[in-house]
Amino acid sequence: MPMLKVQSLLAANIKLARKRLGFSQMRLAEICHLSTSYIGEIELGKKFPSAQNFERLSEALGVRVYQLFYEPEHWEVNDKYDMIAELKIELQTEINRILEETITKHLRK
């Protein structure tokens, strides 16, 4: 029987998220308290996780459960959003540092 699209997306996204973290199947299995063969079967689309295992996997991979069903282009959008959010934090930190220095400098006069 051919793999369903939902199984295909899940398999690809778990593998993608795992590799992004530099995890082997064995490491992911250890973190999730699952077997390495079970992780392999999920990534091949042969098994579909239970709700409890979805939570374990998403937590270990640092994603929300629904992200495990993203289309490939959604990962790009999510990555860009994360990059912009990080940049915003860096900019706000730098602005605050410069403001504090400027205020301190002028108060000393």
Jmol script that loads the backbone (N, CA, C; Angstrom):
load data "model"
ATOM      1  N   MET A   1       0.849  -1.179   0.000  1.00  0.00           N
ATOM      2  CA  MET A   1       0.000   0.000   0.000  1.00  0.00           C
ATOM      3  C   MET A   1       0.894   1.242   0.000  1.00  0.00           C
ATOM      4  N   PRO A   2       0.607   2.219  -0.867  1.00  0.00           N
ATOM      5  CA  PRO A   2       1.427   3.437  -0.922  1.00  0.00           C
ATOM      6  C   PRO A   2       1.282   4.260   0.357  1.00  0.00           C
ATOM      7  N   MET A   3       2.350   4.991   0.663  1.00  0.00           N
ATOM      8  CA  MET A   3       2.356   5.820   1.860  1.00  0.00           C
ATOM      9  C   MET A   3       1.421   7.010   1.661  1.00  0.00           C
ATOM     10  N   LEU A   4       0.609   7.299   2.665  1.00  0.00           N
ATOM     11  CA  LEU A   4      -0.272   8.460   2.634  1.00  0.00           C
ATOM     12  C   LEU A   4       0.563   9.733   2.738  1.00  0.00           C
ATOM     13  N   LYS A   5       0.019  10.834   2.209  1.00  0.00           N
ATOM     14  CA  LYS A   5       0.742  12.112   2.251  1.00  0.00           C
ATOM     15  C   LYS A   5       1.071  12.515   3.687  1.00  0.00           C
ATOM     16  N   VAL A   6       0.136  12.303   4.598  1.00  0.00           N
ATOM     17  CA  VAL A   6       0.369  12.672   5.998  1.00  0.00           C
ATOM     18  C   VAL A   6       1.531  11.853   6.577  1.00  0.00           C
ATOM     19  N   GLN A   7       1.623  10.593   6.208  1.00  0.00           N
ATOM     20  CA  GLN A   7       2.733   9.762   6.674  1.00  0.00           C
ATOM     21  C   GLN A   7       4.046  10.226   6.054  1.00  0.00           C
ATOM     22  N   SER A   8       3.987  10.578   4.782  1.00  0.00           N
ATOM     23  CA  SER A   8       5.171  11.043   4.078  1.00  0.00           C
ATOM     24  C   SER A   8       5.696  12.345   4.689  1.00  0.00           C
ATOM     25  N   LEU A   9       4.792  13.287   4.956  1.00  0.00           N
ATOM     26  CA  LEU A   9       5.199  14.550   5.590  1.00  0.00           C
ATOM     27  C   LEU A   9       5.783  14.304   6.969  1.00  0.00           C
ATOM     28  N   LEU A  10       5.116  13.473   7.748  1.00  0.00           N
ATOM     29  CA  LEU A  10       5.595  13.170   9.094  1.00  0.00           C
ATOM     30  C   LEU A  10       6.985  12.544   9.041  1.00  0.00           C
ATOM     31  N   ALA A  11       7.148  11.553   8.186  1.00  0.00           N
ATOM     32  CA  ALA A  11       8.435  10.867   8.070  1.00  0.00           C
ATOM     33  C   ALA A  11       9.549  11.846   7.698  1.00  0.00           C
ATOM     34  N   ALA A  12       9.289  12.666   6.689  1.00  0.00           N
ATOM     35  CA  ALA A  12      10.299  13.623   6.224  1.00  0.00           C
ATOM     36  C   ALA A  12      10.604  14.683   7.278  1.00  0.00           C
ATOM     37  N   ASN A  13       9.568  15.164   7.964  1.00  0.00           N
ATOM     38  CA  ASN A  13       9.770  16.238   8.939  1.00  0.00           C
ATOM     39  C   ASN A  13      10.462  15.769  10.206  1.00  0.00           C
ATOM     40  N   ILE A  14      10.180  14.570  10.638  1.00  0.00           N
ATOM     41  CA  ILE A  14      10.892  14.054  11.810  1.00  0.00           C
ATOM     42  C   ILE A  14      12.364  13.888  11.470  1.00  0.00           C
ATOM     43  N   LYS A  15      12.623  13.349  10.306  1.00  0.00           N
ATOM     44  CA  LYS A  15      14.015  13.175   9.874  1.00  0.00           C
ATOM     45  C   LYS A  15      14.711  14.526   9.736  1.00  0.00           C
ATOM     46  N   LEU A  16      14.038  15.496   9.106  1.00  0.00           N
ATOM     47  CA  LEU A  16      14.606  16.838   8.936  1.00  0.00           C
ATOM     48  C   LEU A  16      14.900  17.484  10.283  1.00  0.00           C
ATOM     49  N   ALA A  17      13.920  17.479  11.179  1.00  0.00           N
ATOM     50  CA  ALA A  17      14.100  18.106  12.495  1.00  0.00           C
ATOM     51  C   ALA A  17      15.199  17.403  13.281  1.00  0.00           C
ATOM     52  N   ARG A  18      15.248  16.097  13.177  1.00  0.00           N
ATOM     53  CA  ARG A  18      16.283  15.317  13.882  1.00  0.00           C
ATOM     54  C   ARG A  18      17.673  15.687  13.364  1.00  0.00           C
ATOM     55  N   LYS A  19      17.815  15.735  12.054  1.00  0.00           N
ATOM     56  CA  LYS A  19      19.118  16.052  11.462  1.00  0.00           C
ATOM     57  C   LYS A  19      19.537  17.491  11.739  1.00  0.00           C
ATOM     58  N   ARG A  20      18.572  18.408  11.785  1.00  0.00           N
ATOM     59  CA  ARG A  20      18.893  19.801  12.099  1.00  0.00           C
ATOM     60  C   ARG A  20      19.517  19.920  13.486  1.00  0.00           C
ATOM     61  N   LEU A  21      19.096  19.053  14.380  1.00  0.00           N
ATOM     62  CA  LEU A  21      19.640  19.055  15.739  1.00  0.00           C
ATOM     63  C   LEU A  21      20.914  18.232  15.845  1.00  0.00           C
ATOM     64  N   GLY A  22      21.254  17.532  14.776  1.00  0.00           N
ATOM     65  CA  GLY A  22      22.443  16.689  14.793  1.00  0.00           C
ATOM     66  C   GLY A  22      22.235  15.384  15.546  1.00  0.00           C
ATOM     67  N   PHE A  23      20.975  14.967  15.699  1.00  0.00           N
ATOM     68  CA  PHE A  23      20.658  13.741  16.412  1.00  0.00           C
ATOM     69  C   PHE A  23      20.674  12.550  15.463  1.00  0.00           C
ATOM     70  N   SER A  24      21.193  11.456  15.936  1.00  0.00           N
ATOM     71  CA  SER A  24      21.029  10.189  15.235  1.00  0.00           C
ATOM     72  C   SER A  24      19.657   9.639  15.623  1.00  0.00           C
ATOM     73  N   GLN A  25      19.211   8.626  14.907  1.00  0.00           N
ATOM     74  CA  GLN A  25      17.961   7.977  15.303  1.00  0.00           C
ATOM     75  C   GLN A  25      18.093   7.417  16.715  1.00  0.00           C
ATOM     76  N   MET A  26      19.272   6.904  17.031  1.00  0.00           N
ATOM     77  CA  MET A  26      19.491   6.334  18.360  1.00  0.00           C
ATOM     78  C   MET A  26      19.361   7.398  19.448  1.00  0.00           C
ATOM     79  N   ARG A  27      19.939   8.570  19.204  1.00  0.00           N
ATOM     80  CA  ARG A  27      19.875   9.651  20.200  1.00  0.00           C
ATOM     81  C   ARG A  27      18.432  10.117  20.394  1.00  0.00           C
ATOM     82  N   LEU A  28      17.698  10.284  19.298  1.00  0.00           N
ATOM     83  CA  LEU A  28      16.302  10.694  19.404  1.00  0.00           C
ATOM     84  C   LEU A  28      15.503   9.643  20.164  1.00  0.00           C
ATOM     85  N   ALA A  29      15.753   8.399  19.870  1.00  0.00           N
ATOM     86  CA  ALA A  29      15.056   7.308  20.556  1.00  0.00           C
ATOM     87  C   ALA A  29      15.342   7.345  22.059  1.00  0.00           C
ATOM     88  N   GLU A  30      16.598   7.584  22.428  1.00  0.00           N
ATOM     89  CA  GLU A  30      16.965   7.667  23.851  1.00  0.00           C
ATOM     90  C   GLU A  30      16.212   8.788  24.552  1.00  0.00           C
ATOM     91  N   ILE A  31      16.189   9.952  23.925  1.00  0.00           N
ATOM     92  CA  ILE A  31      15.527  11.116  24.520  1.00  0.00           C
ATOM     93  C   ILE A  31      14.029  10.858  24.705  1.00  0.00           C
ATOM     94  N   CYS A  32      13.430  10.195  23.711  1.00  0.00           N
ATOM     95  CA  CYS A  32      11.983   9.950  23.724  1.00  0.00           C
ATOM     96  C   CYS A  32      11.589   8.676  24.462  1.00  0.00           C
ATOM     97  N   HIS A  33      12.577   7.904  24.914  1.00  0.00           N
ATOM     98  CA  HIS A  33      12.317   6.610  25.552  1.00  0.00           C
ATOM     99  C   HIS A  33      11.558   5.684  24.605  1.00  0.00           C
ATOM    100  N   LEU A  34      12.042   5.656  23.357  1.00  0.00           N
ATOM    101  CA  LEU A  34      11.480   4.788  22.332  1.00  0.00           C
ATOM    102  C   LEU A  34      12.623   3.959  21.755  1.00  0.00           C
ATOM    103  N   SER A  35      12.286   2.980  20.959  1.00  0.00           N
ATOM    104  CA  SER A  35      13.348   2.171  20.352  1.00  0.00           C
ATOM    105  C   SER A  35      13.850   2.829  19.067  1.00  0.00           C
ATOM    106  N   THR A  36      15.108   2.556  18.769  1.00  0.00           N
ATOM    107  CA  THR A  36      15.698   3.083  17.547  1.00  0.00           C
ATOM    108  C   THR A  36      14.961   2.542  16.326  1.00  0.00           C
ATOM    109  N   SER A  37      14.582   1.285  16.363  1.00  0.00           N
ATOM    110  CA  SER A  37      13.877   0.696  15.220  1.00  0.00           C
ATOM    111  C   SER A  37      12.516   1.372  15.021  1.00  0.00           C
ATOM    112  N   TYR A  38      11.857   1.758  16.118  1.00  0.00           N
ATOM    113  CA  TYR A  38      10.568   2.454  16.019  1.00  0.00           C
ATOM    114  C   TYR A  38      10.751   3.812  15.337  1.00  0.00           C
ATOM    115  N   ILE A  39      11.799   4.548  15.717  1.00  0.00           N
ATOM    116  CA  ILE A  39      12.086   5.839  15.079  1.00  0.00           C
ATOM    117  C   ILE A  39      12.346   5.616  13.590  1.00  0.00           C
ATOM    118  N   GLY A  40      13.120   4.596  13.271  1.00  0.00           N
ATOM    119  CA  GLY A  40      13.408   4.277  11.874  1.00  0.00           C
ATOM    120  C   GLY A  40      12.149   3.950  11.093  1.00  0.00           C
ATOM    121  N   GLU A  41      11.248   3.203  11.695  1.00  0.00           N
ATOM    122  CA  GLU A  41       9.998   2.843  11.020  1.00  0.00           C
ATOM    123  C   GLU A  41       9.095   4.059  10.813  1.00  0.00           C
ATOM    124  N   ILE A  42       9.111   4.990  11.773  1.00  0.00           N
ATOM    125  CA  ILE A  42       8.344   6.232  11.604  1.00  0.00           C
ATOM    126  C   ILE A  42       8.925   7.014  10.429  1.00  0.00           C
ATOM    127  N   GLU A  43      10.252   7.125  10.390  1.00  0.00           N
ATOM    128  CA  GLU A  43      10.899   7.886   9.321  1.00  0.00           C
ATOM    129  C   GLU A  43      10.732   7.224   7.954  1.00  0.00           C
ATOM    130  N   LEU A  44      10.457   5.951   7.924  1.00  0.00           N
ATOM    131  CA  LEU A  44      10.182   5.254   6.663  1.00  0.00           C
ATOM    132  C   LEU A  44       8.692   5.244   6.323  1.00  0.00           C
ATOM    133  N   GLY A  45       7.865   5.770   7.224  1.00  0.00           N
ATOM    134  CA  GLY A  45       6.430   5.805   7.002  1.00  0.00           C
ATOM    135  C   GLY A  45       5.738   4.482   7.272  1.00  0.00           C
ATOM    136  N   LYS A  46       6.428   3.581   7.965  1.00  0.00           N
ATOM    137  CA  LYS A  46       5.841   2.268   8.261  1.00  0.00           C
ATOM    138  C   LYS A  46       5.033   2.271   9.554  1.00  0.00           C
ATOM    139  N   LYS A  47       5.333   3.208  10.437  1.00  0.00           N
ATOM    140  CA  LYS A  47       4.622   3.332  11.716  1.00  0.00           C
ATOM    141  C   LYS A  47       4.115   4.751  11.855  1.00  0.00           C
ATOM    142  N   PHE A  48       3.036   4.899  12.606  1.00  0.00           N
ATOM    143  CA  PHE A  48       2.461   6.208  12.905  1.00  0.00           C
ATOM    144  C   PHE A  48       2.394   6.332  14.417  1.00  0.00           C
ATOM    145  N   PRO A  49       3.012   7.363  14.995  1.00  0.00           N
ATOM    146  CA  PRO A  49       3.082   7.481  16.457  1.00  0.00           C
ATOM    147  C   PRO A  49       1.725   7.704  17.121  1.00  0.00           C
ATOM    148  N   SER A  50       1.638   7.258  18.357  1.00  0.00           N
ATOM    149  CA  SER A  50       0.459   7.541  19.186  1.00  0.00           C
ATOM    150  C   SER A  50       0.528   9.004  19.617  1.00  0.00           C
ATOM    151  N   ALA A  51      -0.533   9.490  20.204  1.00  0.00           N
ATOM    152  CA  ALA A  51      -0.560  10.878  20.703  1.00  0.00           C
ATOM    153  C   ALA A  51       0.562  11.106  21.715  1.00  0.00           C
ATOM    154  N   GLN A  52       0.768  10.154  22.598  1.00  0.00           N
ATOM    155  CA  GLN A  52       1.825  10.283  23.607  1.00  0.00           C
ATOM    156  C   GLN A  52       3.201  10.357  22.938  1.00  0.00           C
ATOM    157  N   ASN A  53       3.419   9.526  21.932  1.00  0.00           N
ATOM    158  CA  ASN A  53       4.709   9.541  21.250  1.00  0.00           C
ATOM    159  C   ASN A  53       4.889  10.784  20.386  1.00  0.00           C
ATOM    160  N   PHE A  54       3.788  11.332  19.856  1.00  0.00           N
ATOM    161  CA  PHE A  54       3.874  12.608  19.151  1.00  0.00           C
ATOM    162  C   PHE A  54       4.396  13.686  20.091  1.00  0.00           C
ATOM    163  N   GLU A  55       3.874  13.712  21.304  1.00  0.00           N
ATOM    164  CA  GLU A  55       4.329  14.704  22.281  1.00  0.00           C
ATOM    165  C   GLU A  55       5.795  14.509  22.619  1.00  0.00           C
ATOM    166  N   ARG A  56       6.196  13.272  22.816  1.00  0.00           N
ATOM    167  CA  ARG A  56       7.607  12.986  23.109  1.00  0.00           C
ATOM    168  C   ARG A  56       8.512  13.443  21.974  1.00  0.00           C
ATOM    169  N   LEU A  57       8.112  13.102  20.760  1.00  0.00           N
ATOM    170  CA  LEU A  57       8.921  13.464  19.596  1.00  0.00           C
ATOM    171  C   LEU A  57       8.993  14.971  19.414  1.00  0.00           C
ATOM    172  N   SER A  58       7.863  15.651  19.488  1.00  0.00           N
ATOM    173  CA  SER A  58       7.872  17.101  19.259  1.00  0.00           C
ATOM    174  C   SER A  58       8.678  17.814  20.340  1.00  0.00           C
ATOM    175  N   GLU A  59       8.571  17.355  21.570  1.00  0.00           N
ATOM    176  CA  GLU A  59       9.348  17.975  22.646  1.00  0.00           C
ATOM    177  C   GLU A  59      10.843  17.757  22.425  1.00  0.00           C
ATOM    178  N   ALA A  60      11.223  16.541  22.089  1.00  0.00           N
ATOM    179  CA  ALA A  60      12.638  16.224  21.868  1.00  0.00           C
ATOM    180  C   ALA A  60      13.209  16.992  20.676  1.00  0.00           C
ATOM    181  N   LEU A  61      12.375  17.213  19.673  1.00  0.00           N
ATOM    182  CA  LEU A  61      12.832  17.898  18.458  1.00  0.00           C
ATOM    183  C   LEU A  61      12.687  19.417  18.549  1.00  0.00           C
ATOM    184  N   GLY A  62      12.060  19.897  19.603  1.00  0.00           N
ATOM    185  CA  GLY A  62      11.915  21.339  19.798  1.00  0.00           C
ATOM    186  C   GLY A  62      10.936  21.984  18.843  1.00  0.00           C
ATOM    187  N   VAL A  63       9.925  21.224  18.444  1.00  0.00           N
ATOM    188  CA  VAL A  63       8.888  21.755  17.556  1.00  0.00           C
ATOM    189  C   VAL A  63       7.526  21.445  18.155  1.00  0.00           C
ATOM    190  N   ARG A  64       6.511  22.101  17.639  1.00  0.00           N
ATOM    191  CA  ARG A  64       5.140  21.788  18.057  1.00  0.00           C
ATOM    192  C   ARG A  64       4.647  20.621  17.216  1.00  0.00           C
ATOM    193  N   VAL A  65       3.713  19.872  17.745  1.00  0.00           N
ATOM    194  CA  VAL A  65       3.226  18.678  17.045  1.00  0.00           C
ATOM    195  C   VAL A  65       2.781  19.022  15.623  1.00  0.00           C
ATOM    196  N   TYR A  66       2.048  20.117  15.449  1.00  0.00           N
ATOM    197  CA  TYR A  66       1.546  20.448  14.114  1.00  0.00           C
ATOM    198  C   TYR A  66       2.671  20.709  13.121  1.00  0.00           C
ATOM    199  N   GLN A  67       3.842  21.148  13.599  1.00  0.00           N
ATOM    200  CA  GLN A  67       4.958  21.400  12.694  1.00  0.00           C
ATOM    201  C   GLN A  67       5.480  20.112  12.057  1.00  0.00           C
ATOM    202  N   LEU A  68       5.190  18.996  12.666  1.00  0.00           N
ATOM    203  CA  LEU A  68       5.615  17.719  12.101  1.00  0.00           C
ATOM    204  C   LEU A  68       4.834  17.376  10.832  1.00  0.00           C
ATOM    205  N   PHE A  69       3.831  18.186  10.510  1.00  0.00           N
ATOM    206  CA  PHE A  69       3.033  17.982   9.297  1.00  0.00           C
ATOM    207  C   PHE A  69       3.202  19.125   8.300  1.00  0.00           C
ATOM    208  N   TYR A  70       4.208  19.964   8.518  1.00  0.00           N
ATOM    209  CA  TYR A  70       4.477  21.078   7.613  1.00  0.00           C
ATOM    210  C   TYR A  70       4.828  20.576   6.221  1.00  0.00           C
ATOM    211  N   GLU A  71       4.397  21.349   5.233  1.00  0.00           N
ATOM    212  CA  GLU A  71       4.887  21.172   3.871  1.00  0.00           C
ATOM    213  C   GLU A  71       6.308  21.754   3.854  1.00  0.00           C
ATOM    214  N   PRO A  72       7.158  21.323   2.934  1.00  0.00           N
ATOM    215  CA  PRO A  72       8.550  21.812   2.934  1.00  0.00           C
ATOM    216  C   PRO A  72       8.683  23.334   2.936  1.00  0.00           C
ATOM    217  N   GLU A  73       7.825  24.049   2.193  1.00  0.00           N
ATOM    218  CA  GLU A  73       7.942  25.508   2.143  1.00  0.00           C
ATOM    219  C   GLU A  73       7.616  26.164   3.484  1.00  0.00           C
ATOM    220  N   HIS A  74       6.835  25.499   4.322  1.00  0.00           N
ATOM    221  CA  HIS A  74       6.533  26.060   5.639  1.00  0.00           C
ATOM    222  C   HIS A  74       7.761  26.089   6.534  1.00  0.00           C
ATOM    223  N   TRP A  75       8.669  25.139   6.339  1.00  0.00           N
ATOM    224  CA  TRP A  75       9.910  25.156   7.123  1.00  0.00           C
ATOM    225  C   TRP A  75      10.707  26.401   6.797  1.00  0.00           C
ATOM    226  N   GLU A  76      10.738  26.796   5.499  1.00  0.00           N
ATOM    227  CA  GLU A  76      11.456  28.004   5.111  1.00  0.00           C
ATOM    228  C   GLU A  76      10.849  29.236   5.774  1.00  0.00           C
ATOM    229  N   VAL A  77       9.527  29.333   5.751  1.00  0.00           N
ATOM    230  CA  VAL A  77       8.840  30.465   6.378  1.00  0.00           C
ATOM    231  C   VAL A  77       9.134  30.479   7.874  1.00  0.00           C
ATOM    232  N   ASN A  78       9.063  29.323   8.504  1.00  0.00           N
ATOM    233  CA  ASN A  78       9.321  29.230   9.940  1.00  0.00           C
ATOM    234  C   ASN A  78      10.755  29.627  10.265  1.00  0.00           C
ATOM    235  N   ASP A  79      11.700  29.179   9.438  1.00  0.00           N
ATOM    236  CA  ASP A  79      13.104  29.536   9.647  1.00  0.00           C
ATOM    237  C   ASP A  79      13.304  31.045   9.536  1.00  0.00           C
ATOM    238  N   LYS A  80      12.663  31.656   8.545  1.00  0.00           N
ATOM    239  CA  LYS A  80      12.788  33.105   8.376  1.00  0.00           C
ATOM    240  C   LYS A  80      12.163  33.841   9.552  1.00  0.00           C
ATOM    241  N   TYR A  81      11.025  33.359  10.025  1.00  0.00           N
ATOM    242  CA  TYR A  81      10.380  33.975  11.181  1.00  0.00           C
ATOM    243  C   TYR A  81      11.313  33.900  12.399  1.00  0.00           C
ATOM    244  N   ASP A  82      11.908  32.723  12.626  1.00  0.00           N
ATOM    245  CA  ASP A  82      12.836  32.556  13.751  1.00  0.00           C
ATOM    246  C   ASP A  82      14.032  33.493  13.625  1.00  0.00           C
ATOM    247  N   MET A  83      14.556  33.617  12.407  1.00  0.00           N
ATOM    248  CA  MET A  83      15.699  34.493  12.177  1.00  0.00           C
ATOM    249  C   MET A  83      15.320  35.947  12.470  1.00  0.00           C
ATOM    250  N   ILE A  84      14.150  36.375  12.016  1.00  0.00           N
ATOM    251  CA  ILE A  84      13.694  37.746  12.256  1.00  0.00           C
ATOM    252  C   ILE A  84      13.461  37.980  13.746  1.00  0.00           C
ATOM    253  N   ALA A  85      12.887  36.999  14.434  1.00  0.00           N
ATOM    254  CA  ALA A  85      12.647  37.131  15.877  1.00  0.00           C
ATOM    255  C   ALA A  85      13.972  37.265  16.632  1.00  0.00           C
ATOM    256  N   GLU A  86      14.974  36.475  16.247  1.00  0.00           N
ATOM    257  CA  GLU A  86      16.294  36.572  16.882  1.00  0.00           C
ATOM    258  C   GLU A  86      16.938  37.924  16.600  1.00  0.00           C
ATOM    259  N   LEU A  87      16.815  38.374  15.362  1.00  0.00           N
ATOM    260  CA  LEU A  87      17.373  39.674  14.988  1.00  0.00           C
ATOM    261  C   LEU A  87      16.712  40.791  15.786  1.00  0.00           C
ATOM    262  N   LYS A  88      15.406  40.718  15.970  1.00  0.00           N
ATOM    263  CA  LYS A  88      14.683  41.727  16.749  1.00  0.00           C
ATOM    264  C   LYS A  88      15.217  41.787  18.178  1.00  0.00           C
ATOM    265  N   ILE A  89      15.449  40.629  18.775  1.00  0.00           N
ATOM    266  CA  ILE A  89      15.981  40.585  20.141  1.00  0.00           C
ATOM    267  C   ILE A  89      17.381  41.205  20.184  1.00  0.00           C
ATOM    268  N   GLU A  90      18.224  40.849  19.215  1.00  0.00           N
ATOM    269  CA  GLU A  90      19.582  41.397  19.172  1.00  0.00           C
ATOM    270  C   GLU A  90      19.551  42.912  19.000  1.00  0.00           C
ATOM    271  N   LEU A  91      18.689  43.389  18.108  1.00  0.00           N
ATOM    272  CA  LEU A  91      18.591  44.826  17.879  1.00  0.00           C
ATOM    273  C   LEU A  91      18.080  45.557  19.112  1.00  0.00           C
ATOM    274  N   GLN A  92      17.074  44.994  19.761  1.00  0.00           N
ATOM    275  CA  GLN A  92      16.532  45.636  20.965  1.00  0.00           C
ATOM    276  C   GLN A  92      17.591  45.693  22.064  1.00  0.00           C
ATOM    277  N   THR A  93      18.351  44.640  22.200  1.00  0.00           N
ATOM    278  CA  THR A  93      19.428  44.607  23.193  1.00  0.00           C
ATOM    279  C   THR A  93      20.468  45.684  22.891  1.00  0.00           C
ATOM    280  N   GLU A  94      20.849  45.787  21.622  1.00  0.00           N
ATOM    281  CA  GLU A  94      21.844  46.786  21.222  1.00  0.00           C
ATOM    282  C   GLU A  94      21.302  48.200  21.397  1.00  0.00           C
ATOM    283  N   ILE A  95      20.065  48.429  21.039  1.00  0.00           N
ATOM    284  CA  ILE A  95      19.444  49.753  21.223  1.00  0.00           C
ATOM    285  C   ILE A  95      19.429  50.116  22.709  1.00  0.00           C
ATOM    286  N   ASN A  96      19.039  49.185  23.548  1.00  0.00           N
ATOM    287  CA  ASN A  96      19.009  49.445  24.989  1.00  0.00           C
ATOM    288  C   ASN A  96      20.408  49.756  25.527  1.00  0.00           C
ATOM    289  N   ARG A  97      21.417  49.029  25.034  1.00  0.00           N
ATOM    290  CA  ARG A  97      22.793  49.270  25.477  1.00  0.00           C
ATOM    291  C   ARG A  97      23.239  50.673  25.076  1.00  0.00           C
ATOM    292  N   ILE A  98      22.965  51.054  23.838  1.00  0.00           N
ATOM    293  CA  ILE A  98      23.361  52.379  23.354  1.00  0.00           C
ATOM    294  C   ILE A  98      22.617  53.480  24.103  1.00  0.00           C
ATOM    295  N   LEU A  99      21.335  53.295  24.341  1.00  0.00           N
ATOM    296  CA  LEU A  99      20.562  54.280  25.110  1.00  0.00           C
ATOM    297  C   LEU A  99      21.123  54.448  26.516  1.00  0.00           C
ATOM    298  N   GLU A 100      21.408  53.330  27.153  1.00  0.00           N
ATOM    299  CA  GLU A 100      21.951  53.392  28.511  1.00  0.00           C
ATOM    300  C   GLU A 100      23.295  54.117  28.530  1.00  0.00           C
ATOM    301  N   GLU A 101      24.167  53.820  27.584  1.00  0.00           N
ATOM    302  CA  GLU A 101      25.469  54.498  27.499  1.00  0.00           C
ATOM    303  C   GLU A 101      25.299  55.993  27.264  1.00  0.00           C
ATOM    304  N   THR A 102      24.399  56.345  26.361  1.00  0.00           N
ATOM    305  CA  THR A 102      24.168  57.759  26.032  1.00  0.00           C
ATOM    306  C   THR A 102      23.610  58.514  27.230  1.00  0.00           C
ATOM    307  N   ILE A 103      22.648  57.947  27.914  1.00  0.00           N
ATOM    308  CA  ILE A 103      22.047  58.592  29.082  1.00  0.00           C
ATOM    309  C   ILE A 103      23.097  58.741  30.183  1.00  0.00           C
ATOM    310  N   THR A 104      23.841  57.689  30.432  1.00  0.00           N
ATOM    311  CA  THR A 104      24.890  57.742  31.461  1.00  0.00           C
ATOM    312  C   THR A 104      25.921  58.792  31.126  1.00  0.00           C
ATOM    313  N   LYS A 105      26.330  58.868  29.878  1.00  0.00           N
ATOM    314  CA  LYS A 105      27.325  59.857  29.429  1.00  0.00           C
ATOM    315  C   LYS A 105      26.809  61.275  29.651  1.00  0.00           C
ATOM    316  N   HIS A 106      25.561  61.541  29.335  1.00  0.00           N
ATOM    317  CA  HIS A 106      25.018  62.884  29.474  1.00  0.00           C
ATOM    318  C   HIS A 106      24.714  63.242  30.930  1.00  0.00           C
ATOM    319  N   LEU A 107      24.437  62.253  31.758  1.00  0.00           N
ATOM    320  CA  LEU A 107      24.181  62.527  33.170  1.00  0.00           C
ATOM    321  C   LEU A 107      25.473  62.875  33.911  1.00  0.00           C
ATOM    322  N   ARG A 108      26.585  62.406  33.407  1.00  0.00           N
ATOM    323  CA  ARG A 108      27.886  62.695  34.043  1.00  0.00           C
ATOM    324  C   ARG A 108      28.360  64.114  33.780  1.00  0.00           C
ATOM    325  N   LYS A 109      27.796  64.767  32.778  1.00  0.00           N
ATOM    326  CA  LYS A 109      28.231  66.138  32.408  1.00  0.00           C
ATOM    327  C   LYS A 109      27.785  67.145  33.417  1.00  0.00           C
TER     328      LYS A 109
END
end "model"
wireframe off; spacefill off
backbone 0.3
color backbone group
